[in-house]
Amino acid sequence: MQTIQTEPLTAAAFAPFGDVLEANGEFRLINDGMCQRHHDRAQLDFAAEVGPGNRPGISIFNAVPRALPYRFDLIERHPEGSQAFLPMTEHPFLVIVAEDCAAKPRAFLTNGAQGINLHRGTWHGVLTPLQAPGLFAVVDRIGASPNLEEYRYTQPWTVLA
């Protein structure tokens, strides 16, 4: 059996795959001093050459919760745009990423107050909340041209806590 262990989601560990979205570090006060603005936390990246009508958009995903240990054999990537997942609850979720289809995947566990922005073209697992409801705001490329590639491992992976 192929297994991987979860690791905490940190900006340094996740940097090759994308951005960690969380309210830490430098900020400026706005709204009459009542709100901390943690400015420009992710690099949104959408291919311009894919044609007219393609644009960034915000969607709502409602995913079925999974549990650890979690077994998977499918990863995907979006070659035409980055993809940000912003949880609409305070529950941790699982983030699976891989450098490429042949590389051993990695499994990150969010702390319940983090979102992620996957770089354009990053191989990743499907949205994997660990508790209901699995509600997420998702910022990604909207358009008619294809923006999804899938890969199935010949042997499934199991993510252990």
Secondary structure, 3 states (H helix, E strand, C coil): CEEEEEEECCHHHHCCCEEEECCCCCCEEECCCCEEECCCCCCCCECCCCCCCCEEEEEEEEECCCCCCEEEEEEEECCCECEEEEECCCCCEEEEEECCCCCCCEEEECCCCCEEEECCCCEECCCEECCCCEEEEEEEEECCCCCCEEEEEEEEEEEEC
